[in-house]
């Protein structure tokens, strides 16, 4: 399955990519599977989206798909079908803090 991933500008620059990233997954499409494939293809991203040791999502990073915040879903939960079939992207978004 070919999954589309949209990264924030600073991570696209770090990885040296423009626009969306397409990843081919042979396994079930989950947040963990998408991020593992992304980190395998772009090793420079290891530790930027999730902690390199624990695999936990970094603070101020959010995951969205199909207009839903998936940031607090279990990382092994299957992503929505439109993400799995490539019709909708999986979004990695840097959140903002402050007042």
C-alpha positions as CSV (number, residue, x, y, z in Angstrom):
1,X,0.0,0.0,0.0
2,X,1.2,3.5,-0.8
3,X,0.7,6.0,2.0
4,X,1.1,9.7,1.6
5,X,2.8,11.7,4.4
6,X,2.9,15.4,4.7
7,X,5.7,16.8,6.9
8,X,6.1,20.3,8.4
9,X,8.5,22.6,6.5
10,X,11.4,22.2,8.9
11,X,11.3,18.4,8.7
12,X,11.0,18.4,4.9
13,X,14.1,20.6,4.7
14,X,16.0,18.3,7.1
15,X,15.1,15.3,5.0
16,X,15.8,17.1,1.8
17,X,12.3,16.5,0.3
18,X,9.7,18.7,-1.3
19,X,6.0,18.2,-1.0
20,X,4.5,14.9,0.1
21,X,6.4,11.7,0.8
22,X,5.0,8.5,-0.5
23,X,5.8,5.3,1.4
24,X,5.1,1.7,0.3
25,X,4.1,-0.5,3.3
26,X,3.7,-4.2,3.1
27,X,2.3,-4.4,6.6
28,X,-0.8,-3.0,8.3
29,X,-1.0,0.7,8.0
30,X,-0.5,2.1,11.6
31,X,1.2,5.2,12.9
32,X,4.1,3.0,14.0
33,X,4.4,1.4,10.6
34,X,4.3,4.8,8.8
35,X,6.9,6.4,11.1
36,X,9.2,3.4,10.9
37,X,9.1,3.4,7.1
38,X,9.7,7.2,7.1
39,X,12.7,6.9,9.5
40,X,14.1,4.0,7.5
41,X,13.9,6.0,4.3
42,X,15.1,9.3,5.9
43,X,17.4,8.3,8.8
44,X,18.0,12.0,9.5
45,X,14.4,12.1,10.9
46,X,15.1,9.5,13.6
47,X,14.4,11.2,16.9
48,X,12.7,14.2,15.5
49,X,9.1,13.0,15.4
50,X,9.2,10.4,18.1
51,X,11.8,9.6,20.7
52,X,14.5,7.3,19.2
53,X,14.7,5.2,22.4
54,X,11.1,4.9,23.6
55,X,9.3,5.5,20.3
56,X,6.9,7.9,22.0
57,X,5.6,11.0,20.2
58,X,7.7,14.1,20.9
59,X,6.0,17.0,22.7
60,X,4.6,19.5,20.3
61,X,4.2,17.0,17.4
62,X,0.8,15.9,16.4
63,X,-0.6,13.4,13.9
64,X,-3.7,14.1,11.9
65,X,-5.6,12.2,9.2
66,X,-9.1,12.6,7.7
67,X,-9.7,15.7,9.8
68,X,-9.0,13.8,13.1
69,X,-6.3,14.2,15.7
70,X,-4.7,10.8,16.0
71,X,-1.9,12.0,18.3
72,X,-3.3,10.1,21.4
73,X,-4.4,6.9,19.6
74,X,-2.3,3.8,20.3
75,X,0.6,3.7,17.9
76,X,-0.4,0.2,16.7
77,X,-4.0,1.2,15.9
78,X,-4.8,0.9,12.2
79,X,-5.1,4.3,10.4
80,X,-8.3,5.2,8.6
81,X,-8.9,3.4,5.3
82,X,-8.5,6.6,3.2
83,X,-4.9,6.9,4.6
84,X,-4.2,3.3,4.0
85,X,-5.3,3.4,0.4
86,X,-3.5,6.7,-0.3
87,X,-6.5,8.9,-1.0
88,X,-5.9,11.0,2.2
89,X,-2.5,12.0,3.6
90,X,-1.1,11.2,7.1
91,X,-0.1,14.6,8.5
92,X,2.8,15.2,10.9
93,X,2.2,18.7,12.4
94,X,4.3,20.8,14.7
95,X,2.0,22.3,17.3
96,X,2.4,25.7,18.9
97,X,2.5,26.7,22.5
98,X,2.3,30.0,24.3
99,X,-0.2,32.6,25.0
